[in-house]
Structure formats: structure tokens, C-alpha cells
Amino acid sequence: MLRLLEHASVRALAGAVEAALDMGAEGADTIACILHQRTERPVALFSLDGHPHLKPYSIEVPDLSAYAVLEGALT
């Protein structure tokens, strides 16, 4: 678990350990996931500004109804 300090501060690691213990998890993998989630930044929307060659293309919204079958199988 000390290897996590290579990419996180002691304060951040302590907070992740506390969060993991609050949810009943003790593993280093869980703590690493919490650290990663806390440092992750949302992806900005892709802008076509400066990419005029892409403007003629459009992608249809995918049909996600097939996933309803999986949802029913999991419940």
C-alpha cells in the first residue's frame, strides 16, 4: 500500500483508507480505486472547431434496447 504514496499525498491516502474502511473494504486495490476516482477529471466535449473536415460526418445514436435483455437477466 505504501506504493500508493508514489502518486498520492499522505493526506489523500489517509482519506482513501478512511473511505474504504467506512464501506467495509480493506484491500489495497479498493484504496487505489478510491484514489483514482478522486483524481479523475471529467472529459470535455469534443469540439469540431478547428476540424472542419469532420463537419460533414454524423453518427447516429446507437440503439441500446438490446441491453434491456441483460438487465432483465441480472435481476
Secondary structure, DSSP 8 states (H G I E B T S, - for coil): -GGGGGTS-HHHHHHHHHHHHHTT---HHHHHHHHHHHH---------TT-GGGTT--------TTHHHHHHHH-
